[in-house]
Amino acid sequence: MPIRGGLPPRNAHFVGRELLLARTRELLGNGPVVLLPPTDHQLGGTGRTQLAVEYAYRYAETYDLVWWIPAEQTVGTRAALVGLAQVLGLPEARDINRTLGAVRDALSRGEPYRNWLVVFENANRPEDIRPYLPSGAGHVLVTSRNPRWTAETAQVVPVPVFDRADSVDFLRRRAGDLPMADADRMADRLGDAPMALAQAAAVRAAAGWTVDRYLHRYDERAAELSFPTPVRTAWSLAMDGLRAASPSAAELLELCAFLGSAAVSWQLLWAARHLDLPAGLATTVRVERRLKAAMRLIHRFGLADLDPPGERLTVHPLVRGMLSQQLSSDRHGTQMDAVRRMLAAADPGDPDAPTSWSRYAELVPHLVHSDVLGGESEEIRQFVINCIRQLYAWGDYDSSRDLAGQAAGRWREETGESDELTLLASFHLGNALRAVGRIADARSLNARTLRAQRDALGSDDETTLATANSVGADLRMQGHFGQARQLDADNLVRYRRLFGESFPTALRCANNLAADLRLLGDFRGARAIDEQVLRHRQAVLVDGHPETLSSRGALALDLFGTGDYAGAAAMLGGDRPLGPDHPMALLADRYAAMIARRRGDPRARDMAEVNVERFRQKFGDLHVETLGAVVSLANCARVAGDLDAAHRLLERAVARYHAVLGDAHPFTLGAVCDLATVVRLSGRATEARTIDEEALGGLRRSVGPDHPFSLACANGLAADMRRTGEAQPAKEIAEDTLARSRAVRGADHPDTAACAWNLALDDADETAQQQARVALVKAYGDGHPVLDAADAGERLETDIDLPAL
């Protein structure tokens, strides 16, 4: 049996279409096929979706994988493809775009399944699904109402109405005692339109009408309508039958006119039970038993599909459109408002929690059709904010950005720039812009939003503080670590005064301040904060929480910065309940590889290689955390003696840092310093000197002469100058670097000991060399490769590992 996902139930009443099925099968071998309505039935109702369902079931045994994707809205498409990624065994990237690209590429390669069928249902904008269309040995089938499909994208197969024999067969299967002549009369009157025939058969069965009565009512209704197509007329009679059987069920169906094509669960409709609704409808939705009975009745009259358990209604787009058109303007507004309030009532809250995501996945596809952005109440707008945040937390940054941008723009026009929820939408838009790589746009927007929030809401408002945190992140991304520290320090004072030290957002703010201090080279200050944050998180969060692991990783990095490599390794020890691809786990693994290298562990390079590959899969090649992992791997390769590999890795990392962060960013300059080390060790001291001198100037301007990056680069420049015959300038730089390192990091720090060794070696001062070697033993322990290098009379390198931004 093939693996199946999302496939609707098979239609037990399906008939005929043999030539269409065969034609579709033949064309799929040449590329994607799109099923369209014929020109005389542009609105649909000719059975495209049912043909696609029947094809999937009939030929399922010829495929290894059959996957059904609702494509009316991009959010639903992306969610279905993420589910497919799990089946394909692909690692889930933090940015869903990477996951979607991996799905497309895996299908195109035929890994792990060569023969597959992917069906995109209701893909009415070709440009929306074009980025996701795979190639290869598998088949892509699309249903759509949009005629703008080009031959380059898909082969078009029009799906006409039934031929007469199929119409008669269809009606007689639905009613076994229906005479052939009566079936022929009905098919003729209904124009052989599959949807009209299905609704007519359902109405006759549900209401007990004879053929003559049905056709008489059909003719009367057709005469009353301005545009009496068979589908519209049959639908109108079905609605009459439903209203007669249950006015409240008809009102319930009206709500579905403002929902999307995604299945609507009884739980979503049940969320309306607390709303101010008409008495009959309120009674129906209040009790699960009555609600499900109304759903079954809607299905009996052929106005929606119902899943086998009877818990989820799917209303055809054409039915939704006709429902909407038949409502008066007042009724239209009333029902749309009810749907918006129903969606808000169904909001599970806590959009960051993965346990809530399945509920949001059911709600988000209905945002467009309900025009939820037009809701004026605070509850509805807060629901929109939660959806924006959930999409971001899930990793769908593009959808989060689009929804946030639409909300901020529309609410700004309706309620002004200073409205609290408008500003909150702008804050989330800034987060999403940064996540999709539009760093400058995010920075500009966050700065404007923060100014507006401070003016309108005050500096102590919780949403203002959240935006200030984002501005701090922007400053770190720019390399303005000192400014970020000032902002985050002010934020932390406010958070603690307003909420207390243990409040989750206060702890996140403290975590940010520690990151600022670490980036500034103040590892002791960062350690004091991180230890406090870790204690609070361990007290209030469950074991294995990502934020607890984040604190342990941060504290390990603090210890690494102070030269306590054994303590740093111990901090990362223990169980990690998070998966290996979780961002916190990836950072912890990078730190573990860095620590292993400094401790002389030969496994460090292998650890770093695995870590880089996982970062690439999760974030892509241009993400700053991926680049940091590449620099750490290059340092491992250099220590292992593979200068060629280290050079390739660092050249690539430097070029990408230039593109992502700019030439003057401390991280770019730090990677440049590591590259200069490899260039020097490769015998090109003059070239290394030029690189180091320029980098050191940039580092002293950006982070100051006492920063660890500057000290490491100065140590390298002294080595360059010794090799190029500039002994006196080299000595002066080496003496200055040692003095600064002792003052900033202490005499016992491993890099201070390395600087002392280099200076003693250059001066041929045996006493100083012995003292420096004692310091090295104290820092690294006996038998460490650094001691072997010192005993061989080599200068010691002080490379740069780049912490997380």
N, C-alpha and C positions, 0 to 999 in steps of 0.2 A: 504494500500500500504506500502511496506517496505521502510525504509530509504535507499537511494542509493547514492553512492559516486564514481566518477571516471569511471563509467561503460561506455564502448564504445557504440555507436549506434548499435542497433540490425541489423543483416545482413538480408535484405529482400530476399536475394537469397539463404538462407540456406536450404539445403535439407537433408533428410535421417538421418543417424547416430543414429537411434532409439536404437539399441542394445548398442551402446557406451554410449549414454546418460543414459540409464537404468543401465548399469554396473557401471558408475561413481557414479550415485545416490546411488546405493547399497553399494559401497565401502566407500563412504564418511562417512557412519555411523560407520565405524571402525577406522577412523583416516584420516589424510591428504592423498590426492591423487595427483600424479604428472602425467601430460599428456606429453608423450614423442613421438618423431618420431620413426617409426620402424627402424630396423637395416639397411634396404635397402634404406632408405631415411634419413640418419643421418643429413643432412643439413636442413631438414625441408621442408615446403611447403605442408604438408599434412592436414593443417587446425586445428592445436591444439588450437590456439587462438580463432578461430571462434566457435569451439566446446565449449570452456569455456564461451564465450559470450552467446551462445544459451542456455547453461545450466543455466546461471545466470538469463536470462529472463524467461525461461520456468518454473523454479521452484521458482521464486521470491516470489510468494504469500505464500510459506511455510516458509519464513524467515521474521524476524523482521528487519534485517539489511543486506544489500549486499554492500560490499566495494571492489573496484578494485584497485590493487596496482601495478604500474609499477616497476618491480624489476630487470631490466637489470643492473642498477647501484644503489649502496647503498644510494646515496643522494636522488634519487627519491623515494626509498622505505621508507626512514625515513620521507620525506616530506608528503607522503600520510598517513602514520601512525599518524603523528601529526594532520593532518586534521581529522582523525578518533577520536583522543583524544577529540577534541572539540565536536564532535557529542555524544560521550559517557559521556560528562559532566565532564571530568577529568581536574583538575587544571594543567595548563601548567608549567612545571618545567623549571628553567633557563637552566639546562643541559638536552638536548633532550633525552639523554639515560634514564633518569628517566621517562620522558613522555612515551617513547616507552615501557619501562617495565611496566608502569601502564596500557597501552593499552592491552598488552598481558595478564596481570593478570586480568583485568576487563572482558575481553572476556572469559578467562578461568573460571571465577566465574559465568559468565552469568549475569553480572550486567552492565548496566540495561537491556540488551537484552540477552535472553537465546538462541534463535535460530538465528544464524547469518551465513553468508557465506563471507569468505575473499578469494579473488583470487589474487595470486602473478603471474604476467605475466612476462615471459622471465627471470625466476630466474635460470640463467645458472651456478651459483656457490651455491650449497646447503649450504655451510658454511656461506654464506652471509645472508640468511634469517632464518637460524635455530634459532638464538636468539629471533626472533620475532614471532615464530610459537606458537599460543595459543592452548590450549586443551579444554576440556569441551564439552558441548552439541552442539556447533557450528561445521561448516565444513570449511576445508581449501582445496582449489583447487589450483594447481600450474601448470603452463606451462613452459617447459624447453626443451633445446636441449642436455643437459648434461646427459649422461647415468650413472653418478656416484651417483645416488640416492640409498641409502640403505633402507632396509625394516624398520629399526628403525626410519627413518625420514618420509618416505612416501611410499604409495603403488603405484606401477608403472602401468599405463595404456597406452600401445602403441596406437597411433592414426594412422592407416594405410591410404592408399589412398582409394578413393571411391570404392564401388563395382560398377559394370557396370550399374545397374539400377539407382543408385543415380547419376552417371556421366551423363547419358542421361537426367534424370530429371533436373539436374542442367543446362545443356546447353539449354534445351528447355524452361526453365523458363526465361533465359536471352534473348532468341530469340524465340518468340511464334510460328513463322512460320517455324521453323527448322524441317525438316522431321526426323522421328525416325531413319531411316537408316543413314542419314548424321550425326546425333548426335552420333550414335554408332561408325561410322568411326572415328570421331574426338576423342572420348573417348579412342578408341583403340590406335590411334597414339600417344596420349598424356599420355598414361599409367595411366589413371584415377587419375592423380595427381591434387588435388583441385586447387593449385595455378596456374598450367599450364592451366587448364580448364578456370579459371577465367580470365587469361590474354588473352587467345585465344578468349573468348567470347567478351571481351572488345575491342580487336583489330578489330574483325569483325564488331562490331557495330560502332566503331569510324571511321574506314577506308572504310567501306562498302564492304568488301571483301566477295566473295562467299566462300562456304566451299571448293570447289575444288582449288580456288586460294590460300586460306590459307594453305591447306595441301601441295600444290605444293611448296609454299614458305618455309613451315616448313621443307620439305624434303631437299630442297636446303641448308637451313641454318644448319640443322643437319649434312650434309655432310661436311660443312666447319669447324665445331667445333671439337676441339680435344676430348672433353668429352661431347657429345650431350645428356645430360639428358633432359627429357621433360620440366622441369621447366626452365632450362637454355636456351633451344631453344625457348620456348614460350616467355620468357623474352626478348631475343634478337630481336625477331620479333616485340614485343611491342615497344622496343626502336627505331627500324627502323621506325615504324609508327609515333611515336612521333617526331622524327627528321624530317621526311618528312612534317609533319603538322606544326611544329614550332621548328626550330633549337634552338631558345633562350629558349624555355620551356625545351628542352632536356638538355641544359647547366645548367639551373636552377636545374633540378633534379640531375645533377652530383654533385652539391654542397651538396646535401643531403647525398651523399655517405660518407661524413666526419662529419655528425651529428649523434646523438644518435637515439634510437628508440622513444624517447619522441616526442610528437606532435610538429611540427614546424609551428609557426604562421607566417602570412604574415608580421607582424611587424618586426620579426627577419630578414626575407629575404629582407624586404624593407630597412633595415639598410645598405645593400650593395650598395645602390644607389649612395653613395658618393665615392665608390671605383673605382679604375682604372680597368674596366672590358671590355671584348670584346663588340663591338658596339651593337650587337643585344641584348645581355643579359643586358647591361647597360640601353638600351631603355625600356626593359621589367620591370626591378625592379624600375625604376625611378618613375613610375606612378602606384598608387594603383590599378586602374582599369585594366591596362594591366597585372600587377602582379597576381591579383586574377584570371584573365582569363587563364593565364599560369598554375596556380595551378589546375584549373578545367580541363584543357586539360590533364595534367599528370594523374589525376584521371580517366578521360574517357578512357585512354589507359591501365587502370588496374595496373599502376605502383606505386600507393600510395592510401591510404584511405584519404577521405576528410570529415571533419565534416559537419553536415547539414548546418550551416551558410556559409560554403565555406571559412573558414578563417584559418584552421589548417590542414596541411598535416601530415600523419603518414606513414612513409616508412618502409616496412617490412625489418627485418635484412638481410634476404636472398637477397632481391633486392639491399640493400646497399652494400653487399659483392660483388655481381656481377657487380654493377656499378664501384666499386673500381678496380676490377680485369681487366676490359676492357680498363682502361685508360693507356696510355703510361706513362713512368716514369716522363717525363717532364710535361705532362698534370696532372698527379697525384700531383706533387709538386705545380703546379700553382693553382689548385683548392683547395688543402688543405690550401695554404697560403691565398687564397681569403676567405675561411671560417673563418680562424683565425681572419683576419682583419674585417670580417663581425661581428663576435662575439664581438670584441673589440669596434666596432662602435656602437653596440647595448647596450654597458655598460651604465646603467643609472647614474652611479656615486653615491656618498654619501651612501656607503654600510651600514653605521650605522643606516640609517633612515628606519623605518618599511615601509614607503611608497614605497621604492625601492625594497623590498624583493620579491614581486611577479614577477618582471622583472628578478631578479637574479635567481629565482626558474626556470624560463624558460631557462636560459642560462647555468647554471651549469651542467645539464645532458649532455651537448654536449662537455664538456671539454676533455673527454678521447678520443672520436672518432676523434676529430679534432687535437689531439696531441698538444693542445694549448701551452703546456710547451715548445714545440720546436720552438715557434715563437721567432724571434730575435728582433723585433722592440720594442721600449720602450712602445708604446701604448698597444701592446698585453700583455706584461709582467705586465704592470700596471693593466690591466684588470684581470689578474690572482691574483694579490695582492688584488684587490677589492673583488674578489670572496672569497678569504681566509678570509678576514675581515668580509664579509657578513655572511658567515657560522658561524663565531665566534659570531657575534652580534645576530644572530638568535638563538644561543644556541647549534648548532651542532658542539661541540668541537672536536669530533673524526674526522669528515670530514675536518674541518679546519686544524687540526693537520696533517692529511694525505696529503692534498693538499700542505700545507706549506712545509712539509718535502720533498715531491717530487720536488717542485719548487726550494727550497734552494739547494738540492743535485745536481739537473741537471744543474742549472745555475752556481753553483760553479765550476763544471767541464768545462763548456763552456766559462765562462767569468772571472773566478777567484774569490778568497775570498773577494777582495776589491770592487767588483761591487756593486753599490748603491742598485739596486733592489734585488740582492742576499742577501745583508745584511738586507734589509727590510723584505724579506721572512723569514729570520732567526728570526727577531724580532717578527713577527706574530707567528712563530712556538713556540717561548718561551711562548707567551701568552696562546696558546692552550695547551701546555704541563702543565702549571700551572693549567689551568682549569680542566684538566682530572686527576689531583692529582699527576702528576710527578714533584713535587716541586723541588727536587734536580736537576733533568735534566734541568728544566727551569732556575734555578738559574745559573747553569754552562754555559748554552748556552747564556743567556743574558749577562753575564760577558764577554764572548768571543766576542759576537757581539758588545758590547759597545766599547771594546778596538779597534776592527777593524774599527768601524765607526769613532772613534776619530782620528785614524791614517789616514784613507782614506778621510774622509769628513770634519773633524774638529769638535770641541766641540759645535759650534753654529749651526750646521746643524739641520734642523727640525727633521729628522729621528733619528739623534743621541740623541737629547733631548727626543724623545719619548721612545727610549730604556733606557735612563737613568731613566725615570719615572718607567719603568718596573723593573729596578734593585732596585730602591727605594722600590717598592712593595715586591720584594724578600727579601730585608733586613728587612722590617717590619714583613714578614712572619717568618723570622728566629728569630725575637725578638731583632734585632740590631737596636733599635729605634734611638739611637744617630747617628749612621752612616747614616741611612735613612734621618734624619733631615739635616745633612750636605750636602748630595747629592741633596736633593730636594731644599734646600735653594739656592745652586749654580744654579740649573736648573731654578728656578724662576727668579733669576736676569737675566739670559740669555733670557728667554722667554719674560720678560717685556721689555728688551732692544731691542729685535728684532721685537716683534709683538705688544707691548703695553699691558696695564693692562687688557683690556676687551677681549683680544683674547681668544677664547674658551679653547685652550690647555693651555694657561697661567693661566686661572682660574682653570683648573683641577690640574695644578701643585701647585697652591696656596692651593687648597683643600687638596692635599697630604701633603704639609708642615704643615698645620693645624692639620691633622691627626697625623703626627709625634709628634708634640708638645703635643697633647692630650694624646698620648700613653706614653709620658715622664712625664705626670702629670702637664704640664704647660697649664692649662685650660684658664687662662687669655690671654696668648699669642695666643692660638688657637682661642679664641673668637674674638680678634682684626682682625685676618685674615679672619675668617669665616663671620664676619659682612661685611667686604669689598667685599668678593666674592659674598655674597648674594645680595648686592646692585647692583653689575655689572650684575649678572644673571637676576635679576628682570628687569633690564633696557633693556637687549638685547634678552632675551628669552621669548617665549610665556607663558601665564599663564598655570600653571600646568605642566611645563616641568620637567622631572625626575631630572635634575641637580639642579633645584631650590628647589625641595623637599629634595634632598640630602643636600643642604646647610642649609635648615631649620632644618633638623635632626641633622646635625653636630653642629649647633649653640645651639640647645636644649641640646645636650650632653655636650657642653662647660658650659652652665649655670648649668646643673646638677652637673658637677664636681666642680663648685664653691659654690654649696649649695643653689642656687637660684631655688628651685623646682617650685615655682609658675611661674617664668619667663620661665622656661623650658617647662612647660605645655602650657603656652600661645603661645610659639613658634611653637608647634605642632598643635595648633588649626586651624580651618578653613577647607575649602573643600580640598579633595584629589581626583583629577580627575583620578589618576592612579588606576588600579584594586588592590584589596587587596593582590594579589600574586606578585605584582611587587617588585623587590628587595628593592627599596627605601621605598616603603610602608611597607614592612615587618620590615625593620630597624626602621622606625618611630614608628610602633606599639610596637616594643620591648622597645624602649625608653619610650613610653607612659606608659607601664606597670611598668618599673623601677621607673618612676617619681611617678606614683600612689602609689606604695608601700612606697616610702619615705614620701609621703604626708599623709599616713595612710588611704588610700582609700581601703575599703574591697573588691572592685572589681578587685584589682590588680592581684590576683592569676588567676581568670578566664581569664582576658586579656592575661596573660602570657601563659596559657595553649593553648588558641587559636593560639597565635603567634608561639609557639613551633611546633604545628601540621602543620601550614602552612610552616614554615621553613623546616620541614622534607619532606613535599611533594615537595617543590621547589628545595631543595638542597641535601636532604639525611641526614642520621644520622651522617656522619663523616665530614660534612662541618664545618669550624670553626665558621661560623655565626650561624648555628644550635646549636652548642655547647654553644656559648655565650647566646643564648636564653634559653637553658636548665638551665644554671647557674642562670639566672635571675628568672626563674620559681622556682628553688630550694630555692632561697632567699625568694620568696613570700610564699612558703610552710612553711619555717621555721618561718617566721614572723606570719603566721597563726596558728602556734603551731603544725603543722604536721611534726614532726621531722623524722618519718619513711620515708615519701615520699621524704623529702629533702635529706635524706641520700642516698636513692636509686638513685635519679637523679644525685647527685654529684659524687657518686662512678662511675657511668657510664660515666659522663662527664670527670672526671679525667682520667679514663682509655683511653678514646678516644683522649683526648688531648695528652696524652703520645704517642699514636700511630701516631697522625697527626703532632704534633709540636715538640715532644721530651720532655724529662724529665726536662730540664733546661729552657724551654721557660717561660717568665713571665706569660703568660696566663695559662699555666699548673699549675704553682706555685700559681697563684691567685685562681684558682678553688680548689686547695689543701687547701688553707687557709679557704675558705668557708666550705669545708668538715670538717676541724678541729673544726670550730665553732659548727657544728651540733654534732660532736662527744663529745665535751665538754658539751654542753647543755643536752646531753643524759646521763651524769653522768660518762663519761670516761675521766677524766681530764688528767690522766697520758698519755694515748694514744694520746690525743689532743696535749699535750705538746711536745711529740716527733715529731708529724706531723708539728706543727707550727715552732718549732726550726729549723728543716731541711728546711722548705719552706722559712723562713725568711733569712737564710743564702744564699739560692739561689737567692732570690729577691735582697738582698743587693749587691750581686756580679753582677747581670744582669742589674738592673735599679737604684741601689743606695739606701741608707737608708732613703732618704727624699721622695721617690716616694709614692703616695697614697697607692699602693699595700703593700709596706713595712710597712707603718704606720698602715694600717689595721691589717696586720699580727702581728705586734709588740703589738698592743692593745690586740689581742687575746692571744698571748703568755703570757702577763702579767696576764691575767685572769686565764690561765692554771696554772701558777706558784703559784698564790694565793690559788687555790684549792688544790694544792699538798703540801701546807705548806711552800713554799719558799717566805716568805713575803718580805724580804729585796731585793733579786734580782728582784722580781716582781715590787717593788716600784721604783727601779732604772730604769727598762725598761719603766714603766709608766711615770715617770718624763721626761725621754729622749724623749719618743714619743710625749708627750704633748708639750714640747719645740719645737720639730721639726715641729709639726703640726701648732703651732702658727706662726712659722717663714715662713712656706711654704704656708699654706692655710689661715692664719689669725685667730684671736680669735673668730670671729663670725661664722666661718664655723661649720655646724652641727656636723661633726666628731671631730673637735677640742673641741666643747662643750661636746661631749660624753666622750672624753679622760679626760677632766677636771673633769667631774662628777665621773668617775671611780676612779681617783686618790683621790679625796676628800672623796669618799665613803670608800676606803681602809684605809685612814688616820683617818676616823671618825671626819673629820674637818667640823663642821656644817656651819661655815661661808663660807668656800670654796664650800660646797654643795649648799648653797643658791645662791652664785654667779654663780655657774655652772647651776643651775636650771633657773636662769634669762636668761642665754645665750641659754639654750634649748628652752625656750618659744619664745625668739626672733627668733631662727632658725626655729622652727616648728609651732609655734602658740599654743594658748590654746586648750586643749582638745585632743591633739595628743596622740596616744598610747605610744609614747616614754616617755611622761611625766607621764603616768600611771605607766610605768615600773620603772621610777626613784622614784616616790612617794612610790612605793612598796619596795624600797631599793634594786633594782636589778642593776647589772652591765649592761652597754649598749654596744651592739655589733656594730662594724663598718665593715659591709660586703663589698665584692668586686663585682661590676658589670663590665663585660669585654666589652670595646667598640669594634666597628668594626675594623678589621684589614685592 
